[in-house]
Amino acid sequence: MNEKNNKLHTIGDVCEAINKKGFKDFKTHNLRYLEKVLDGVFEINRDEYLNRLYTDDDISKIEMILRLKDQGLNYAAIKSILLQSKTKESPSDEVASEIIIENTAEVQEKDIIIPHGNIEIFKEIMKSIITESIQSSITPKIEDLRKDLVDLKIQNIDLKIALEKQQEDHFNHLDEKLIKWREENNNKNRPWYKKLFI
């Protein structure tokens, strides 16, 4: 290890250095998460109080991890790259590219690697797959709802016609009763002499 790599940094210093390199809002919890998901990649030193201490190589490694993540690689692929490049002094983009090319044929479904230039194509493919999936699952339901709506409209029209017929029958019945009542009352209220002559 050269003198540059012997300098140890606290977790706060590392986050500050990473933020200065263009990775905004990189916090201590982000670094702890990277250590957890990339188990075996980092060899973290500790001081007498068990605080984490990082070397300049660790900072370079973290920066590379973040660049690879920005390029669309998942953590399993990044871990594979870093573990395979441990034999080399410091992992570079060329090493990462070589490892990605070597491992593309061996990639399992959970370890999807997307080359940087294909991220937009991948996004478009995923967008179309999601759209097709939504359309294929929603379109039949929309058609069912349309049919139900047409059925409801027909039922509504039938109910309206039946209600109008019922109201008409009811009013006709009331008219008949009213006419009959008038006739009965007209005869009762007329004087006896009018009943004889009319």
C-alpha atoms as one frame of an Amber mdcrd trajectory, in Angstrom:
protein
   0.000   0.000   0.000   1.395   3.422  -0.855   1.232   6.432   1.443  -1.884
   7.809  -0.279  -3.783   4.606   0.474  -2.645   4.560   4.113  -4.680   7.647
   4.994  -7.835   6.638   6.852 -11.142   8.530   6.636 -14.233   8.489   8.832
 -17.618   7.600   7.397 -18.613  11.297   7.417 -15.441  12.275   5.538 -16.109
   9.595   2.930 -19.674  10.823   2.360 -18.440  14.405   2.051 -15.768  13.331
  -0.474 -18.333  11.356  -2.510 -20.717  14.327  -2.531 -17.903  16.571  -3.801
 -17.351  14.143  -6.679 -20.868  14.786  -7.991 -22.967  12.207  -6.157 -25.366
  14.528  -4.327 -27.107  13.565  -1.097 -24.863  10.576  -0.394 -25.291   9.976
   3.342 -23.832   7.626   5.938 -26.854   5.327   5.749 -26.268   4.992   1.978
 -22.704   3.859   2.643 -23.793   1.369   5.313 -26.370   0.004   2.849 -23.675
  -0.437   0.175 -21.529  -2.341   2.689 -24.482  -4.593   3.491 -25.580  -5.416
  -0.082 -21.987  -5.712  -1.337 -20.865  -7.930   1.521 -17.313  -9.137   0.964
 -16.328  -6.242  -1.287 -15.207  -3.898   1.474 -12.626  -4.675   4.124 -13.578
  -2.037   6.638 -11.017  -0.964   9.199 -12.136   0.110  12.648 -10.574   2.337
  15.278 -10.394   1.551  18.995 -13.999   2.810  19.381 -15.154   0.512  16.527
 -15.863   3.466  14.212 -15.532   2.660  10.517 -12.352   3.848   8.792 -11.949
   3.924   5.003  -8.891   4.173   2.764  -8.540   6.227  -0.405  -8.962   2.949
  -2.317 -12.299   2.440  -0.551 -13.417   5.915  -1.649 -12.435   5.117  -5.259
 -14.300   1.816  -5.001 -17.427   3.559  -3.669 -17.256   6.116  -6.470 -16.985
   3.299  -9.032 -19.959   1.487  -7.458 -22.071   4.631  -7.746 -21.013   5.193
 -11.368 -21.871   1.588 -12.256 -25.225   1.916 -10.477 -25.937   5.105 -12.466
 -25.191   3.136 -15.637 -27.978   0.717 -14.786 -26.186  -2.213 -13.180 -27.726
  -3.902 -10.181 -25.805  -4.626  -6.992 -25.284  -8.318  -7.801 -23.550  -7.394
 -11.054 -21.503  -4.665  -9.358 -20.434  -7.095  -6.641 -19.371  -9.586  -9.304
 -17.313  -6.902 -11.059 -15.608  -5.795  -7.866 -14.867  -9.305  -6.613 -13.382
 -10.305  -9.964 -11.313  -7.140 -10.127  -9.860  -7.653  -6.612  -6.810  -9.243
  -8.190  -6.089  -6.014 -10.044  -4.796  -2.985  -8.136  -7.769  -0.725  -8.698
 -10.923  -1.497 -10.622 -11.343   0.694 -13.691 -14.104   1.197 -16.232 -12.160
  -0.986 -18.694 -12.030  -3.814 -16.158 -15.742  -3.364 -15.474 -16.517  -3.465
 -19.209 -14.417  -6.609 -19.679 -16.121  -8.335 -16.769 -19.581  -7.309 -17.977
 -18.839  -8.709 -21.435 -17.386 -11.936 -19.962 -20.303 -12.437 -17.606 -23.181
 -11.457 -19.876 -23.544 -15.047 -21.091 -23.525 -16.350 -17.494 -25.966 -13.841
 -16.094 -28.851 -15.319 -14.174 -32.325 -13.788 -14.263 -31.781 -12.008 -10.946
 -28.483 -10.506 -12.131 -29.659  -8.425 -15.082 -26.891  -6.272 -16.539 -27.886
  -3.404 -18.820 -25.110  -1.729 -20.803 -25.143   2.047 -20.481 -26.146   2.729
 -24.096 -29.148   0.434 -23.860 -30.800   1.918 -20.777 -33.170   4.113 -22.820
 -34.071   1.174 -25.060 -34.663  -0.952 -21.950 -36.898   1.781 -20.485 -38.947
   1.933 -23.705 -39.271  -1.856 -23.826 -40.384  -1.957 -20.186 -42.820   0.898
 -20.809 -44.392  -0.930 -23.762 -44.543  -4.212 -21.814 -46.241  -2.487 -18.884
 -48.637  -0.644 -21.210 -49.542  -3.880 -23.027 -49.993  -5.656 -19.723 -52.270
  -2.936 -18.409 -54.253  -2.855 -21.644 -54.599  -6.633 -21.782 -55.853  -6.794
 -18.210 -57.976  -3.640 -18.231 -59.485  -3.748 -21.755 -61.660  -6.827 -21.066
 -62.832  -5.256 -17.819 -63.684  -2.012 -19.634 -65.635  -4.009 -22.220 -67.510
  -5.814 -19.434 -68.281  -2.461 -17.819 -69.530  -1.093 -21.155 -71.828  -4.098
 -21.585 -73.079  -3.679 -18.017 -73.683   0.012 -18.686 -75.690  -0.778 -21.850
 -77.702  -3.364 -19.888 -78.339  -0.806 -17.150 -79.484   1.757 -19.713 -81.914
  -0.771 -21.215 -83.182  -1.703 -17.754 -83.542   1.984 -16.932 -85.601   2.583
 -20.090 -87.766  -0.485 -19.335 -88.283   0.702 -15.753 -89.170   4.197 -16.979
 -91.736   2.806 -19.420 -93.189   0.508 -16.736 -93.360   3.406 -14.251 -95.090
   5.659 -16.801 -97.597   2.876 -17.587 -98.195   2.308 -13.877 -98.728   6.037
 -13.301-101.086   6.247 -16.276-103.091   3.265 -14.985-103.174   4.813 -11.516
-104.410   8.175 -12.796-106.989   6.490 -15.065-108.245   4.536 -12.055-108.418
   7.756  -9.999-110.303   9.508 -12.838-112.817   6.680 -12.999-113.359   6.828
  -9.244-113.675  10.624  -9.323-116.213  10.511 -12.180-118.239   7.867 -10.363
-118.108   9.852  -7.121-119.242  13.016  -8.918-122.144  11.203 -10.474-123.176
   9.816  -7.122-122.816  13.163  -5.406-124.579  15.069  -8.163-127.653  12.929
  -7.700-127.601  13.322  -3.924-127.237  17.074  -3.870-129.893  17.821  -6.439
-133.299  18.760  -5.204-136.018  16.114  -5.614-137.874  17.960  -8.321-134.703
  18.203 -10.490-134.167  14.526 -10.132-137.636  13.901 -11.619-137.277  16.099
 -14.664-133.687  15.678 -15.558
